[in-house]
Amino acid sequence: MTSHFKMRAAQRGFSAPEALNVLRRGTIISGPEFCAEFCNWKFSVELEHDDGHLVIVAGVCAGENGQIWSGNVMMITGFIR
């Protein structure tokens, strides 16, 4: 979980457990999209939330050739729409 994610979650009124629930039970709505700047694959997942739909943007580290390098998912940001 990035510091940016923690800041946005606090500002936008959702918690880390809610975000993890989105990753576990939600629907992928975009991605994967390769991000050369951070050398990762980004995707967005959404799930219904009390205030609308909670969307979590997450990433998986990529190796030198763009292949998935790590099984760890990093939450980057989130928002309610």
For each residue, the residues with C-beta under 8 A, 3 or more apart:
1: 5 6 16 74 75
2: 5 6 74 75 76 77
3: 6 7
4: 7 8 76 77
5: 1 2 8 9 19 75 76 77 78
6: 1 2 3 9 10 16
7: 3 4 10 11
8: 4 5 11 12 77 78 79
9: 5 6 12 14 15 16 19 78
10: 6 7
11: 7 8
12: 8 9 78 79 80
13: 51 80
14: 9 18 19 49 54 78 80
15: 9 18 19
16: 1 6 9 19 20 75
17: 20 21
18: 14 15 21 22 49 54
19: 5 9 14 15 16 22 23 54 56 75 78
20: 16 17 23 24
21: 17 18 24 25 26 47
22: 18 19 25 26 45 46 47 54 55 56 78
23: 19 20 26 45 56 58 73 75
24: 20 21
25: 21 22 47
26: 21 22 23 45 46 47 54 56
27: 45 46 47
28: 31 43 44 45
29: 44 45 46 55
30: 33 43 44
31: 28 41 42 43 44
32: 41 42 43 60
33: 30 41 42 43
34: 40 41 42 62 66
35: 38 39 40 41 42 59
36: 39
37:
38: 35 59
39: 35 36 61 62
40: 34 35 59 60 61 62 74
41: 31 32 33 34 35 59 60 62 68
42: 31 32 33 34 35 57 58 59 76
43: 28 30 31 32 33 57 58 59 60
44: 28 29 30 31 55 56 57 58
45: 22 23 26 27 28 29 55 56 58
46: 22 26 27 29 53 54 55 56
47: 21 22 25 26 27 53 54
48: 52 53 54
49: 14 18 52 53 54 80
50:
51: 13 80
52: 48 49 80 81
53: 46 47 48 49 80 81
54: 14 18 19 22 26 46 47 48 49 78 79 80
55: 22 29 44 45 46 78 79 80 81
56: 19 22 23 26 44 45 46 75 77 78
57: 42 43 44 75 76 77 78
58: 23 42 43 44 45 73 74 75 76
59: 35 38 40 41 42 43 73 74 76
60: 32 40 41 43 68 69 70 71 72 73 74
61: 39 40 68 69 70 72 74
62: 34 39 40 41 66 67 68 69
63: 66 67 68 69
64:
65:
66: 34 62 63
67: 62 63
68: 41 60 61 62 63 71
69: 60 61 62 63
70: 60 61
71: 60 68
72: 60 61
73: 23 58 59 60
74: 1 2 40 58 59 60 61
75: 1 2 5 16 19 23 56 57 58 78
76: 2 4 5 42 57 58 59
77: 2 4 5 8 56 57
78: 5 8 9 12 14 19 22 54 55 56 57 75
79: 8 12 54 55
80: 12 13 14 49 51 52 53 54 55
81: 52 53 55
